Amino acid sequence: MMFGLDGKKKTLIQTIGLVVVMGSLAWASVPLYDWFCRVTGYGGATNTADTGSDVILDQTIVIRFDASRERDFPWEFRPIQREMEVRIGETGLAFYEAYNPTNRIIAGSSSYNVFPFDAGNFFVKIDCFCFEEQILHPGERVQMPVTFYVDPEIVDDRDAKYTPRITLSYTFYEIDLPEDIAEVGQATESTTN
């Protein structure tokens, strides 16, 4: 009888330990995957920098800009310029435009990736609208900048050095309004109704 009770305790402890380990792995998986993507460029993740490159090559590369929205997201969203040619290492500046055609305040955030994935590790953002949430009032139209360069080390990479074109894609999706803005929006809606 005593052996059965100890076996049950052991099984219970193992089960609890397994649940704790699995929960920890689930909690850590997103930051670990994000770190892995930033380090390797896997999945088109990009790098960031505070300043532009010190080295600018004579070789050029075409950057294509793409925009999409999550299904049912009401904003209009598009790149101002579909593509540009920049020298590798040169700082580029592109703009995207967002428009809120609704009668309510909407907050949005964007996810992004770079294609081909091999080039993701060499696409460096200095500043980007994607670094923070965007809030548009009814009828508001804004132009949002992204400042970037292609790291000159791309020409030495076994896979990425033959990349003639990089596509930078953004997808906007709706997020909750910050509390202070949500209160203003509710007050505005109640006075217009």
Backbone torsions as a table, in degrees:
resi	resn	phi	psi	omega
1	MET	NA	-43.5	-178.8
2	MET	-63.0	-35.6	-179.6
3	PHE	-63.7	-39.8	-179.9
4	GLY	-63.9	-39.9	-179.8
5	LEU	-66.7	-42.9	178.0
6	ASP	-65.0	-37.1	177.5
7	GLY	-64.1	-39.0	178.4
8	LYS	-67.3	-40.3	177.8
9	LYS	-62.8	-43.2	-180.0
10	LYS	-62.9	-43.4	178.2
11	THR	-63.8	-41.2	178.9
12	LEU	-63.3	-45.2	179.3
13	ILE	-63.6	-41.8	177.8
14	GLN	-63.5	-41.5	179.2
15	THR	-64.0	-45.3	178.2
16	ILE	-62.6	-43.1	177.8
17	GLY	-60.3	-42.3	178.7
18	LEU	-63.0	-42.6	178.5
19	VAL	-62.6	-42.9	179.3
20	VAL	-63.9	-45.2	179.2
21	VAL	-62.5	-47.0	-179.3
22	MET	-63.4	-41.1	177.4
23	GLY	-62.8	-41.2	178.3
24	SER	-64.2	-42.6	178.3
25	LEU	-64.0	-41.4	178.5
26	ALA	-64.0	-42.6	-179.9
27	TRP	-64.8	-39.3	-176.2
28	ALA	-85.6	-11.5	-173.3
29	SER	-64.6	-40.6	-178.6
30	VAL	-65.8	-51.1	178.3
31	PRO	-63.4	-37.0	178.9
32	LEU	-66.8	-41.3	178.5
33	TYR	-65.8	-42.0	177.8
34	ASP	-60.7	-44.9	177.6
35	TRP	-60.9	-46.0	179.7
36	PHE	-58.9	-45.2	-179.4
37	CYS	-64.6	-41.0	179.6
38	ARG	-66.5	-38.9	-178.3
39	VAL	-71.4	-40.8	-174.2
40	THR	-98.9	-15.9	-174.0
41	GLY	78.4	6.1	-178.7
42	TYR	-61.2	139.7	178.3
43	GLY	72.6	13.6	177.0
44	GLY	80.8	15.6	177.2
45	ALA	-66.2	145.4	-178.3
46	THR	-107.3	171.6	174.5
47	ASN	-105.7	168.4	176.7
48	THR	-128.3	157.7	177.3
49	ALA	-150.9	159.3	178.1
50	ASP	-85.5	-24.9	-178.1
51	THR	-137.3	170.6	178.1
52	GLY	-73.8	177.8	-179.1
53	SER	-75.8	147.3	175.6
54	ASP	-81.8	-16.2	-176.3
55	VAL	-116.6	128.3	176.1
56	ILE	-124.4	123.5	-177.8
57	LEU	-92.4	162.6	174.7
58	ASP	-77.1	-17.0	-179.9
59	GLN	-74.0	138.4	-179.2
60	THR	-110.1	163.6	176.9
61	ILE	-144.9	145.8	179.8
62	VAL	-93.0	130.5	175.8
63	ILE	-108.6	124.2	178.5
64	ARG	-105.6	141.1	-177.0
65	PHE	-114.7	133.0	-176.6
66	ASP	-130.0	146.6	-179.5
67	ALA	-139.0	139.9	174.3
68	SER	-147.3	170.4	-179.9
69	ARG	-129.4	150.1	172.0
70	GLU	-64.0	147.3	-179.7
71	ARG	-52.9	135.2	179.8
72	ASP	71.2	6.1	175.0
73	PHE	-78.4	122.4	-167.8
74	PRO	-78.4	-12.9	-178.5
75	TRP	-66.4	155.7	164.2
76	GLU	-95.1	138.5	-174.6
77	PHE	-148.0	126.8	-177.4
78	ARG	-156.7	156.0	172.6
79	PRO	-77.7	143.9	176.8
80	ILE	-70.0	-39.8	-179.4
81	GLN	-122.6	129.8	-177.0
82	ARG	-71.3	-34.6	177.7
83	GLU	-158.8	160.7	176.1
84	MET	-148.2	153.2	177.2
85	GLU	-106.1	127.1	179.9
86	VAL	-128.7	153.9	172.8
87	ARG	-75.5	145.5	179.5
88	ILE	-65.1	125.6	-176.4
89	GLY	97.7	-18.7	-179.7
90	GLU	-75.6	141.0	177.9
91	THR	-77.0	126.6	178.1
92	GLY	-108.6	153.3	177.5
93	LEU	-132.5	121.5	178.5
94	ALA	-127.4	158.5	179.8
95	PHE	-127.4	143.0	170.1
96	TYR	-114.5	151.5	179.6
97	GLU	-117.4	136.3	175.6
98	ALA	-125.5	143.0	-179.1
99	TYR	-138.1	132.8	177.6
100	ASN	-103.4	99.6	-177.6
101	PRO	-83.2	2.2	-175.7
102	THR	-88.2	179.9	177.7
103	ASN	-105.1	23.9	178.5
104	ARG	-135.6	156.3	175.9
105	ILE	-74.1	133.7	-179.0
106	ILE	-131.7	133.6	174.8
107	ALA	-101.8	140.0	179.3
108	GLY	-137.0	156.7	174.5
109	SER	-135.7	157.0	-178.1
110	SER	-124.0	143.6	169.9
111	SER	-104.8	160.0	-175.1
112	TYR	-147.4	161.2	169.6
113	ASN	-156.0	169.4	-179.0
114	VAL	-123.8	139.3	176.3
115	PHE	-129.1	136.4	4.3
116	PRO	-72.8	153.3	-176.0
117	PHE	-58.4	-32.9	179.9
118	ASP	-59.9	-26.1	-177.6
119	ALA	-86.9	-12.6	-176.6
120	GLY	-55.2	-40.4	-178.2
121	ASN	-68.8	-16.2	-177.3
122	PHE	-105.4	-4.3	177.2
123	PHE	-92.1	117.4	-172.5
124	VAL	-116.8	124.1	176.7
125	LYS	-95.6	131.5	175.6
126	ILE	-92.9	-42.9	177.5
127	ASP	-149.1	146.1	-176.7
128	CYS	-158.3	141.7	174.5
129	PHE	-60.0	-22.9	-178.1
130	CYS	-73.5	-9.0	-179.8
131	PHE	-76.6	-13.8	-179.3
132	GLU	-144.9	163.5	179.2
133	GLU	-70.9	152.9	178.2
134	GLN	-115.1	137.2	179.7
135	ILE	-125.0	121.9	179.3
136	LEU	-117.7	132.7	176.2
137	HIS	-82.4	165.4	-179.9
138	PRO	-53.9	129.7	178.9
139	GLY	75.5	1.9	-177.3
140	GLU	-78.9	139.0	176.9
141	ARG	-125.9	129.8	-179.2
142	VAL	-132.4	153.1	170.9
143	GLN	-108.5	128.3	-173.7
144	MET	-116.6	126.2	-175.4
145	PRO	-88.6	154.4	167.1
146	VAL	-134.6	123.8	179.3
147	THR	-108.6	131.5	-170.1
148	PHE	-153.1	170.9	166.3
149	TYR	-152.7	161.4	174.7
150	VAL	-100.7	121.0	-176.9
151	ASP	-60.0	128.1	179.4
152	PRO	-57.5	-19.8	178.4
153	GLU	-64.7	-11.7	178.4
154	ILE	-59.5	-31.8	-177.1
155	VAL	-71.6	-13.8	178.8
156	ASP	-101.1	-6.5	-178.2
157	ASP	-80.2	133.1	-176.6
158	ARG	-56.7	-40.9	-176.1
159	ASP	-94.8	-40.2	-172.0
160	ALA	-84.0	-16.3	-173.6
161	LYS	-64.8	-19.1	179.8
162	TYR	-95.5	12.4	-178.0
163	THR	-77.3	114.2	179.7
164	PRO	-87.3	-17.9	-173.2
165	ARG	-149.8	139.6	175.8
166	ILE	-120.6	133.2	176.9
167	THR	-106.7	124.3	176.2
168	LEU	-102.6	117.0	-176.5
169	SER	-115.6	137.6	175.0
170	TYR	-123.3	142.4	172.7
171	THR	-126.6	121.7	178.6
172	PHE	-91.4	144.2	176.0
173	TYR	-142.9	155.7	-176.8
174	GLU	-79.9	141.2	175.4
175	ILE	-127.8	168.4	178.1
176	ASP	-67.1	142.5	175.7
177	LEU	-69.8	145.2	171.2
178	PRO	-58.8	149.8	-173.9
179	GLU	-54.6	-44.8	-177.4
180	ASP	-64.3	-37.7	178.5
181	ILE	-73.4	-38.3	179.6
182	ALA	-61.5	-39.7	178.7
183	GLU	-65.3	-40.8	177.2
184	VAL	-63.2	-43.4	179.6
185	GLY	-62.5	-41.0	179.1
186	GLN	-67.6	-39.6	178.3
187	ALA	-64.5	-40.3	178.8
188	THR	-65.4	-44.0	179.6
189	GLU	-62.5	-38.6	-177.4
190	SER	-70.7	-30.9	178.5
191	THR	-78.3	-25.5	179.2
192	THR	-86.5	-15.7	179.9
193	ASN	-89.0	NA	NA
